[in-house]
Amino acid sequence: MQFVRLEPDQAPNEGGSVFSSTGDIIRKAAFPPEDAKFGRSTGHGARNLVRSAASAAALVAQGLFATLFPSDCRFCATPLTNISRLPVCPSCLMDMVPITGATCEICGERLGAAGFVAEKQICPACQETRQYFTKAAAYGAYDGGLRDLIHLLKYERVAPAAVVLGRMLGEAIQKLRLGADSILVIPVPLHSSKRRERGFNQAAMIARAALKTNTFSCEFAADVLERTRPTVSQIGLTRPQRVENIRGAFRVWHPSKVSGRNILLIDDVLTTGTTVSECARILRKAGAEKVWVATVARTLKESGFESGRFFPKDATIAQAS
């Protein structure tokens, strides 16, 4: 995998940090890894004795750590018994499941019976409005624990969350069935004011985590697409208002990197799809062949469709990037 110049996003809280139940960051001690269950050694041979002793020491260290620095899961408040850089319990992580059932072949929206058109599955929005991307896919619904995990990264700066979100993004990318040709991977940019405020672009962080285990040929380019002005949340706006809100908010800095290329556009959340469609329009105008979109999560909408306006299940969960 080849990389071009990356954004200087220094992941917050990266390194050897763990968390207490109060949310304070505690310096991680150099505990030996848990190798095997205590007592598994037969007692024959120095190696088994050393491994048994190391395992026992690890258990003692973990027990001491849990006593001195009790830590709870940020989502369900269950005590965490293992030392971890991500303050989320395995049960809450297991609850973050992929989207199931029939989805739109273009934008990835979940479909009801009324969503079928001829032999293809296309949602009402994609029936009515042209999308500039070829196909979009998301791992899961933007609610519950998955929403909270994204917020943990974006608003609480817990960088280890990007690793888990990156694995989920990798599954979304697999849904796109990208070809063997080299893909240019571009994260949706933040406006410079938001970038300074947050200190990093979460889309870029998650993309890097996903691409560490990718199985397709790609280049990562965080300096190609720029957001030229801030935009407000798209939630509650009609389709024409959403288009007007985002129109002209992006530009391509290096058209030569885009011309003739297939693009994979990455973001953390897809809400209405207007933002990624506008990014795809600008990229194709600059010469891109095709643009695919992959996100960790997407807002799933009600099956109804009124006058070009969709209503999310919970309009309060979607926030501006």
N, C-alpha and C positions, 0 to 999 in steps of 0.2 A: 504494500500500500504506500503510495506516495503522498506527501503532504506539501502544500504551498505554505506561504506565510500565515501563521496562526494569529488570532487575536491574543493580546496579552492578558487574558483572563486568568488571574491567579485564584485558584479555587480557595474559598474561605474555609477555615477550620481544617485544612488538609494537613496531613502528617500524623502524629501520634496522639490524637485527642480522643477522650471519651467523655461521657456526660453523666452528671449527677441528676437526681430526681428534681432538683431545683432548676435545672437547665444550665448550671454553671459548667464550664469546660474544665476537666480535670486532666492533668498531665498523665499520660499513660506510662506505667512502669514496664520494665523489660521482663515481663513474665514469660516463662517458657511455655510453648504451645502444649495444649492437651494432646497427648499422643495416643493413649489407650486407657481403658478403664482401670482404675486403681485395683491392684491385686491380680492383674492378668499374668504378671511375670511368674514363671515357675521357680525363680530363684537360681537357675542354672546359668552361669556365665555372667561376666562383668557387664556386658552390654544390656542384658535384661534388667540387671540391678539398677544401672544408671537410668534406663528408660522408666522403670517403675518409680524411682526416686524423683525424677523430673516430673512425672505425671502427678505424683502425690504433692510435690511442691506447687504445681500449677493449681491443683484443687484448693490447697490451703491459701494460696495467694488470692484466688478468685473469691473464696469465702471471706477472707479478711477485707478485700476490696468492697464486697457487697455490704459488709457490716459498717465500714467506715464511710463509704460513699454510696448509700442506697440510691439506685436508679430505677425509674419507672418508665414504662412505655409512654411516649408522648400522646398516643392516640387512645389507649384503653386504660392506662394507669396500672397495668399489671407489672409487678416487680420484675426487673431484668436480672436474671441469675448469671449471665455471661457478660464478660467485658466486651463492649462493642462501641465502635465509632458512630453507629447509627442507632439513635435511641427509639427504636421501634421493635416490638416483639415479633417473633416468627409468625404467630397466629394472625396478627394484623397484616403482615406482608402476604400471607397466604390468601387473605380475603380479597386481594387486588387481582381480580380475574379478568381475562380478555372479554371483549364483546363477542356475543354469540348470536346465532340466528342469521337470517338473510340481511345483507347490507347493500347499499347502493354501489353499483359497479364504478361509479365515478368519484363520489365524495366520501363513501364509507358510512353514511348515515344508516341507522337500522330501519328496516322497512316493515310496513304493515301489508296487508293483503292488497291494498289499493296502490302499492308502489310499483307493481309490475307493468312494464310496457313491452308489448310484443314478447320476444324471447329474452329480453334483457331486463335486469332489475335496476331501475333508475328512480330515485326519489323525486318528489314534486318540484323541489328547488332546481334540480339539474334538468328536469324536463322543461322548465320555464326559462332558465337563465344559462347562458353559455359559461362553462368553466374553462379557464385558460390552462389548467393543469390536466394531465392525462388521467391520473388516478390518485386518490388520497386514501391513506390507511392509518388507523390508530390502534393502539393496544387495547385500551379500556375506556370505560365511561368516566367522564370528569365529575365524579362525586365520591362521597365516602372517603375511604382511606387513601385512594389514589390522588384525589384532590388534596388531601392533607399532606401527603408526601411531597407533592409538587410545591405546595406552599412552604414546607419545611426547607426546601432548597431556596426558593425565590425570596422569601421574606424573613427567614431565620438563619439563612446562610449556612445551613448544615450540608457541607459539600459531599459527604459520603452518600447522601441521598441520590446524587447524580449517577452513581455506579448502578444502583438498582433501577433507576429510571432508564439508564442506558440499555440495560438488558431488555427492558420492556420495549423500548424503541426499536431494538434489534428485531424483535418479533414482528413489530408493525412493518418494518422494512421488508421482511420475508414475505409478507402478504402481497407486496407489490410485484413480486416475481420479475425483478430487474434482469436485463440481459447481461451478456458477458462483456459488453463494451464498457470502457472506462467511464465512470459516472463522476460528475463534479458535484460535491456535496456542499450545500450552502445553508447556513443557519439563518432564520429570519432575524434581521438585526433589530436592536433597540435604538431609539433616538438617543443622541449623545447625552441629553440631560438625564434620561432614565438610566443610561449606562453608568454615568458618574454617580448617580444616587445609589444604585444597587451595587456597583463595583464589578459586575460581571454580567455576561449574557448567558442566561440559563439554557437557552437553546443550543449555544455553542458547547457548553459544558456537557450536556446530555449527548450531543452528537459525537463528541470525542470519545465518550465512554462507550457508546454503541459501536463505533468504528474500530475499536481495539480488537473486537472479535468478529469483524465483518468477513463475509465470504465472497465478496465481489470486488472487482478492481475499481478503485476510486481515488479521487483527490479531494482534499478538504480546503475550502477557500472561504475564510471569514471576512475577507476584505473586498469582495466583489459587489455585494449589495449593501446599500446605505439607506437608512430611514432619514429623510430630510426634514421632517417636522413631526412633532408629537401628535398623537391622535387620541380621541376619547374612546371609551368602551363602546362596542357595537351593540351591546344588549339593549333591547327596547326600541331600536331604530327600525324603521321600515327598510325594505331592500334598497330603494333609491337613496335613502339617507345614509345607509351603510356604504354604498358605493361612493357617494360624495365625500363622506368622512375620510375614506382611505385613498381616494384618487390623488395622484401626484405626491404621495408620501414616501415613495421609494425611487431610487435611481441606481443604475449600474455604473460602477466606477471603472471597471476594466472590461469593456465589451469584447476585447480580443480573447479573454479567457472564457467567455461565454459562447461566442460564435461557433455554431456547428456542434455544440456539446449537448449531451443529455444531462439533465440536472435533477438532483434529489434535494428538495427543499425540506428543511427540518425545523420544527417548532415543538414547544412543550404541549400546547393545547390548541385544538381547533374548535372554535365556537360557532361562528356563522359561516366560515370558509371564505369570507370576502377578502380578508387580509392575504391569505396565501394565493388566492386567485389573482389579486392585484400584483403580488410579487411575480407570479408566473407570467402575467401579461407583460410586465416590464422586461423580464428575462427573455421571453420569446421575441419581443420587439428588438432586443439587442442581438438576436441571432440564434438563441437556443433552439435546438430541435424539439425536444420534449421536456416537460417538467413533471416530476412525480412529487408527491407530498407525503411525509411520514411524521406523525406526532405520537407522543406518549398517550394522550387522552383526547377525547372529543366530547362536546356537549351533545347528548342525545335528546332529540326534541320530541314533542307530542306528535301523534300521527296526523293531527289536523293541519290544514293549510288554508289560511284565510288571507286573501288579498295580498299575496306576496310576503306575508309576515309569519314567521315561525315563533313558537313560544317554547323556550327550554323548560324542562321539568322543574328546575329551580333557578330562576333568573338571578338569584343572589350569588350563585357560586361562580359565575363567569366574571372575570375582571380583565381590565386592559393589560396588555403585555408590559 
